[in-house]
Amino acid sequence: MRVIRTGWVSLTCVMIVLATQSAWAQTTATSVTGVVRDPSRAVLPGVEVTLTRVSTGEVRSSVTNNEGIYVFPAIEPGEYRVNATLPGFKPVTVTGVNVQYQQRARVDITLELGELTDEIEVVSDAVLLNTEDVASSLNIETERVVELPTLDRNVGHLAVLTPGVTFGGRMGATHGRGGQTPPGTTVALVAHGQHEINQNITLDGIDAKEPRIHTMSLMPSLDAVQEFTVQSAAYSAEYGLGGGAQVQLSMKSGTNDFHGSIYEFHRNSSLDAEDYFLNFELAPGEERRDKDKFRSHRFGAFLSGPVILPGYDGRNRTFWSFNYEGRRELDDQLETAWFPSDAMRAGDFSELLNPVDPSTGEAIRAPILIFDPLTGEPFPGNIIPENRLNPAALNMLQYVPRQAFRQTDPLDFTNRAAIPDTISQNAWFFRIDHNFSQNDRVFFRMAWDRQEWNQPSINPAVGLFFYNEPMNIASQWVHTFSPAVLNEFRVGVNAQEDDLQHPRVNEDFDQDALGLGNFRVVGDNNRPLRGRENGIPLFAGVGFALGDAGEGGGFNDMSTFQISDHLSIMKGRHQFKMGFELRHREITRNAANLTRGRISFSGLQGGHGFAAFLLGYPSRSETPEGFPLTIPEENQW
């Protein structure tokens, strides 16, 4: 079945914003604006104003209008120099104008009477106060992005520095290491009580969250992030695609100078204490285990500069930047489990008739009688006759480990181990910027990530493997028609493919051969399980984990295609802004709550759950759902 939904979720389709000199409308990118006056505080029209980006040498020009106002919209964050000239007045140069991402920097200039040969240089204040909008926001610039300590180098950990913003449930709520993706690779934020599903995250203006539950799993390296802004309240109307946290990230572009860095961050367990329960009350004959291990390596490199080729010098025009970051992590997870003894595997439960501590003779638990569920009569000696053992149950014992040790209580845990979870991650980033002219600037950027998370179990026959492959592509063209008219055109895509697998996904596995009966997908004409649906059904109530879990996972292939255009016009003391944005979302999803079915056992059928398992008398049986295919689409504009 194909579901198509079209919704008028945002009013950004046609958006016109009017503002006065003291309250300009917010733009979708950084800008510099101001008023030029003479010594009597009268406004000066016709002043030629130039804006120079210090790191790249890019120059843009504008002329003040009849209100003495100039504006340079849609610029990149960084350090700028502003120069104003008018015949009969001394030129003024303002240096040290550090503009943050999504900031509308105000630089007012006063020209003094004099010759053009005389020049006045003014050093801008270190901090430019935001008087242009009332949004509640926090900007994290590149120095803090790189230098502040963050767990897992996740930008979401910096976002919670914003007042009113906390980790969402899918990010771990308190520690920030949650999510279905490998720990530390999810961004899910709650802003002033707004659920994380309402968050809106963009990377260079392109939607960066997956379209199902609206989390971001693409982890750009902190060394490749220029700045990012988190808005938590009082947004401009153009942010109409989510009522929660508005997170806008800007990636680094190249400059006129070559820059490079190589880094590695390492954590280990050398100074850690061992898990308290790792060697807690060791059973007789059980060997002491070495301290559980933890190893984490984060390594990578960032390079950037101008494009210089034989016959072409791209300084002031063409720039590139590149980043690679890898992650290799091993983390032992302590697990304990009870598995039946060899006698119990053969149906002999006699030790449960009088469980006592041999050193004291005291009872350690109440006796457990194993009985025939057909008659209710106890089996003699608490031993199930061999001819009553279910063949399918005996066959399933091949997936049940043997006991590693024995404790006084025959039903206490018998196996203990530190199971190594391993994570492998490779993230890449590439961007190229080109100035065709002073009026036309474009960039193209790609960011992609490959994540693998292996989660074995104390039972080698079960376990999970997760992989995730997010990617984000962005391109923008900024065209200046005149000093008062500018257009931004942006197009991009955000895609993610993830899968949750068990050990038998890629094997030629026949569930029917287990002898459990014919498990069929009732909702799909009673067909047998096929392909990656196949595996061991879940067994509940037997006293240990058995079956291929990961039921709620499955396979997701999700993408969001985005196109937007914004036109800004300055007229006198007012700015008009209009534009549209379209996001087309597609999801191909195979998932179910109970993929392979479930068989439950209890002591009501035989006296003990494992005895009921051996006898083949479940208390409940649930049919499998398989992996039904859903393909929803949505147009949001």
N, C-alpha and C positions, 0 to 999 in steps of 0.2 A: 504494500500500500504506500502511496506517495502522498505526503501531507505538505501542503503549501499554505503558509500564513503570511499575510501582508499587513503590516500595522503602521499607523501614523504614530510612532513612538516618540519622535522628536519633532519640534517645530523649527529645526534648523534648515528645512527645505527652503523657506523664504524667511529671512530674518533681517530686519532693518532696525538698527540701533542708533538713536540720536543721543548726543552728549554735549555738554558745555565744556569750555576750556578747563574747568576745574574737575570734570568728571568724564573723561573720555571713555568710550566703550573699549572693552578688552579686545585684544587681537589674539589670533591663534599662534602668534610667534612674538618674539621679543621686538621692542621698538624703542626709539629715542625721539623725544619731542620737546618742544620748548617754545618760548616767546623771546623775540629780540626787541630790545628797547633802546632808546637814547638816554642820555643822562637825566632828562626831565621825566623819565618813565613813560614817554609816549612810544607807542608801538612803531616799528620800522618795517614797512613792506618792501619787497624787492631785494632783500639782503640775500646774497649768495652764501649758502651754508653747505659745507662738505663734511662727510662722515667717513673716517678712515679706520678700518679694522687693523689694529697694530700688528697682529700675528701674521696676517696674510697680505697686507698692503692694499686690500680692496677699497675702492673709493666710490662713494655715492654722493650725488649732488642734489640739492633742493633749493627752492627760493621761497622766502617767507611770503605769505599771502597778505591781503589787506589788513588782517588782524595781527600781523607780525608773527604768525605761527608757522613753524616748520615741523615736519614729521618724517621720520624714516621707519616705516613699518617693516615687519617680516625680516628682521636681521638675525644673525646667529649670536648666541651669547658670547661674551668675551670682553676684552678691553678695547676701547675706542678713543679716538681723538676727534673733537668737533672744532671746525674752523668757520668763522663768520667774517665776511668782507663786504664793504659798501663804500663807494667813492665818497671822500670827505670825512671818513671815520677811520680810526686805527683798527686794523684787523685784530681779532681776538681768537686765540686758540685755547680750547679747554682740553686738558689732558687728564689721564687717569680715570676716564669714564668706564667703570666696570659694570657691565649690564648682565644681569642674571636671566636665566631662562624664564620666559613668560612674564618678564618685568617690563613695564612701560616707564622707562627712565626719563625723568624730567631734568633738562639742562637749559635753564634760562640764561640769556646772555645780554649784557649791557655794553653797547658800543660807545666809545668816547670820541669826541671830535679830534681830528688830527690827520696826518698824512698816511697813505698806504704803506710808506716805508717804515713807519713806526708800528711795532707789533706788541700786543699784550698777551702774555701766557698765563692762564689760570689753571691751577691744579684742582680737579674736582674733589668733592668730599668723598671719603672712603665709603660711606653708606648713603645710598639714595633712598629717601623715604618714599613709600608708595602712597601717593595721594590721588591716584587715578581710578581706583576701584575699591570696593568694600569686601572683596572676597577674603575669607579666612584661609590663609595658606602658609606654607613654609617652603622655602627654596633651599635645596642642598647643593652647593656649588662643588666644583671638581675637587678642590683641596679636601673638603670634609668627606666627600664620597670615598676618596682613596685612603685618607688617614684615619678616619674614625674606625675603631674596632667593630667588626660585625661577625656574628656567627654564620658560617657557611658563605660569607661574602655575598649575601642576599640583600638587594636594595630595599626589600620590604622591611628589613630591620631598621633602616634609617627612616623609613616613612612614618614609623610610630613615634618619632620625635615630634610630630605635628600634634598640637593639642586636640584632643577629641578623637584621635585615631588609635586603634588597637589592632592586635592580631585577630583575624577571623578564625572560626573553628577549623576550616580546612588548612590553615597555616599553623595549627597547633594551639591556638587560643592564648596560651601563656608563654610558650617557649619558642614558637615560630619555626618549628621543624616538622610540621605535619604535612598532610597532603597525600594524594595517591601516588604522585611522582616521588622520586627518591627524596629522603629527608633534606630539607633546606632549599629545595628548588621550586617552591610554590609561593606566590604572592596573593594573599587574600586578606583584605583589610575591612574593618568596621569603622565607619566614621559617624560619630554622634548618634549611635544606635542604628544607623542604616545597615542592613544586612550586607555581607560581603558579595552576595550575588548582584547587588546594585552598584558595585564599583565599576569605574571606567578607567582603563589603563591604556595609554598610547605610547608608542615608541616612534619618535620623530613624526608625530601626528597621525600614525597608523595604528589602528586597534591592535593591541598586543595580548588580548585575553581570549581563551578558547570560548566558543559560543554556547557550550552546554551549561556549565556552572560558573562561568565568568572568572576563573582563576588564571593567573599568568604563570606558566611553567617554563617559559623561555628565560634563561638566566644570563643577561648580558654581563660580561666581566665589569667589575667596578672600575678597572683601569681604562675601559672604553666608554664609560659614561661621562659626558661633559657636565651635566647638571640634571636635576629633576625637581619638579614642583608637586606638592601635594596640597590640593584644595579640599577643604572639608565642609564649607558652608558658604552661602551667598555667592553662588557661581554666576558668571555671565550667562546669558540665554544660549550662547553657542554650545555650552556644555549640557546638551539636553538628552544625552544617551545613557544616563544613569544618575540616580539620586544620592549615591553614596560617595565614597572617596573618589576624587578626580586626580589621577596620577599621570603626569606627563614627563616622559624621559627624553632627553636629548643626547644623542651619541656624538662622540668627538669627530671632528673633521681635521684634515691636515692643515699645515701652515707653511709659511715660506722657509722654515727651518726644519731640518730633519731631526726627529725625536725618536727615541727608542728606550725601552726598558725590558728587562728580564726579571722575573720574580718567582719565588717559591715560598709557600706558607706550609709549615709542617707542624702537626700535632701528634703526640703519641701518649702512651699510657705509662711511661717510665716512672713518673712521679705520682701516678694515681694509686689509690687504694684498690684492692681487689673487691669484687662484688661480695657483699656480706654473706650471701647464701651460697657462694661458689663452693666453699668447703665447710658449710654449716652442718654440724652433727653427722660426720662421715659414718657410713654404715660399715660393719665389720668387713674387712677385706677391700674396702674402697680406697683407692689411692688418692692422695692429695693432688689437686690440679693446679697447674700454673695460673698465675694471674690472667684474667681475661684481657685480651689484646684490643688495642685501638690504634690504628694508623691512618692518618689523613694527610694527603699531599695535594696542594693546590699550586699549580705552576702554569706559567704562560709567558707571553711576550706581547708588547704593544709597539707598533712602528707607525710613523706618519711622516709626511713631508710633501713637497711639491712634485709634480710630474715633470721630470726632466728626461728628454729623449734626444737622440741625435737630430739636430736641426730644430728642436722645439724646447724652449725654456718656459715651463709652466708657472714660474713664480708670479704671484699676484693674479693668477687665472685658474690653474688646475691643481687640485690637491687630492691626496689619497690618505687613508688610514686603514690599519689592519690590526686585528687582535686574535690571539688564540689562547684559550685557557682550558686546562685539563684538570680533572679531579679523579683521584684514586683513593678509595677509602675502604678500610676493613674494620668492622666493629663487632666484637663478640657479644652475643645476646644469650644470657643464661636461660636455659630451659630445663625443666624437670618433667618427668612423665612416669606413670605406672603402666607397665606391660605385664601380661599374665606369665606365671611360671610355666615351666615345661609340663608340670603335672596338670595345671589348669588347662593348658592348651589341649591336653588329652582328655579333659572332662573330669579330672580328679580335684574336687574342691574340699577334700576331707579336712584340710588345715583350717577351714573356716568354721568347723563344728565347735572347736574349743581353742580359740586363739589366745594363748597366754605367753607371758614373757618367761622364757626358760630359766633366766637367771634369778627370777623372784617367784615364779609360779603364779603371779597375779594375772588376771584377765586383762587383756589390752583392748578388747572390743566385744560387743555382744555376739553370740553365735549367729551364723547365717545358714539357714537351711535351704538347700537346693532341692526344688520339687518339680514334679512332672506337671506342666501347665495344662495337660489334658485331663488329669484326674485330681490334681491338688495334693497328691501323696508325695512325701519326701523320697528322694532316691536313697537306697541303702548306702550308708557310709559317706553320703554326700558326693557320690561318684555317678556321673551320667554314663549309662551303658554305651558301649562303642557303637552299637547299631542305632542309637538315637542321635548321634552327632550328625549334624546337617552337612552334606558334602560341599555345598557352596560356602558355608562358614569355614570348613577346613581348608578350602582353596584360598579363601581370603587371608588366612594366616601367613601366607607368603609375603604379605605387605605389613606384617606386624613384627617389630624387632624383638629379639630375645632380651631377657633381663640382664642388666649389667652388674647388679649387686642385689643383695637381699637385706631387708630391714626386719626388725622385730615384728612389726605389724605387716602381715602379708599383703595388705592393701595400701601400704605407704608407697611413695614413689620409688621406682627401681632404677631409673636412668637419670643421669644428670650430666649436662655438657654445656660448654660455651660455644654456641653455634655462630660461625662467622658470616655475618651479612657483608656483602661486597657491593660497592658502588663504583661505576665507571662513567665518566662524563667528559665530553669534548664539545666545547663551545667555540664558534667562529664568528667573526665580524669583519665586514669589509665595506668601505664607503669611499666614493669619489665625488668631488665637487668641481664644477666648472662654471666660470663666468664667461658667457658668450660675449657679453658687453656689459656696460654699466647698468643697462636696463633689463638684462636677462641672466638669471642665475638658476642653475639646476643642480640637483644631487641625486645619486642612486646609492642605495644602501641595502646590504643583505646581512642578516643575523640568523644563525641556525645552531641547533644544539642536538647532541645525541646522548641519551641517558639510559643506563642499564642498572638495574637493581636486582641482585640475586638474593632471595630470602629462603635458604634451606631450613629444614626442620630437624628436630631430634629424631624424628622418624624419617630415615632416608628415602622412603617410598613416596613421601608427600613433600610439599614445598611450593614456592611461587617464584616466578621470574617476571619482572616488569621492565618494559622498555618504552621510551617516549622520544619522539622526534619532532620538536617544534621548530618552526621557521617563520621569519618575518621579513618581508621585502617592502621597501618604501622608495618612492621617487617624488620629487617636488620641482615645480617650475614657478619661479617668481618673476613676473613681468611688470615693469614700471612703465605705464603709459605716459605719465607726466608726474611732476613732483607732488601732485594732489590726487593721483589715481593709480592704484596698485592692485594687481591680481595675483592670488595664490592658487595654483592648481596642484592637487595631490592625488596620487593613486598608489595602491599597495595591496598586499595580501598577507594574512596571518593564517598559517596552517599548522595542524598538529595531528600526528598519528601515534596512538599509544595502544598497548596490548598487555594483558595480564595472562600469563600462561602457567600451566602446571607441567610436571615432568613428562606426561604422555601426549602432549599436544602434537608433536611431530612424529609420533610413532604410529605404526599400523595396529592400533589397539581396538580390540573387539569386546565391547562391554557385555554382550550376550554370552561370551565364553566364560564369564565369571560364574555362571550357573545361578545367578540371582533372579532369573526370570527375564521377561522381555520388557525392559524399560522403553516406553514410547512417548513421543511428544503428542499429547492429547490435543493440544491446540493447533496442530498441523497435521490433521488426518492420520494420527497414530503412526507417524513415520518413525523409523529408528534414528538414534543419534548419529551424526555424521561429522567427519572431519575433526575440527578443533573442539567440537562439542563433546566428543567422546572422552571417557575416563572413568574413574572409580566413583560411584555414588558416595555421598556423605553417610557415615554411620554415626549415629548419636546415641549416647547413653551406655556405651560399651566400656567406658573407663579410660579411653585413650583416643587420640586423634587418628582418624582413618578416613580417607577419601580425598578427592581433589577439590580443594576449596577455591576461593577467588570467585565465588558465584556472582558478586555484584560488579565485577570488573568487566571483562570482555574486551572487545576491540572497538576503537573509535578512530574515525578518519574525519577530521573537522576542519573547516576552512571559512574564512571571512574575507570577502573581496570588497574593497573600499575605494570610492572615488568621491572627491569633494572639490569645491571651488569657492573661493571667497574674494569678493570685490570690495575694496575700501576706497571711499571718496571723501576727501576733505574739502569742505566748503565753509569759508569764514571761520567762525568759532565752533563749528559743528563737524562731526564725522559721521558719514553714513556707511553702514556695513551691511552687506547682503550676501547670501550664498546658499549652497545646498550641500548635503552629504548623503550618500547612499552606501549602506552596508548590506551586502548580500551574503547570507550565511547558509552553509550546507553541512549536514552531519550524516555520515554513514556509520551506523552503530549496531553492533551485535552484543547484546548483554541481556542478562536475566537474573532474577533473584534466586533461582534454583535450577541451574543449568542441567545437572546430571541426575537430579533426584536425591531423595534422602530416605533412609531407613532408620527408625528410632527403636531403641530397646529400653526396658526398665526391669526392676526387680519384681514387678507384678507378674511377669511371665517367667517364672523359674527361680525367683529368689535373689538373683543378681543379674545386672545388665549383660555381663559377659557370658553367663550361663544361658540366658535367653538367646544371645547371639549364636552360641554353639548349637542350641536346640533348633534354631531357625524360626523362632516365634517373635516377630516384632510387635511393638505396641502401636506403631504408626508407620505408614508408608506413603511417601509423596512422589507423585509423578514428575518427571523432568520437564522443564520448559524449553530445553535446547537454547539456541542463540537466535531468537527472532530478529529479523532485520528491520530496522527503522531508518527511513531516509527523509527526515524533515528538512524543509527549506524555509527561509524567511527573508523578506525584503524590509529593511528598516531605513526610513529616510525622513 
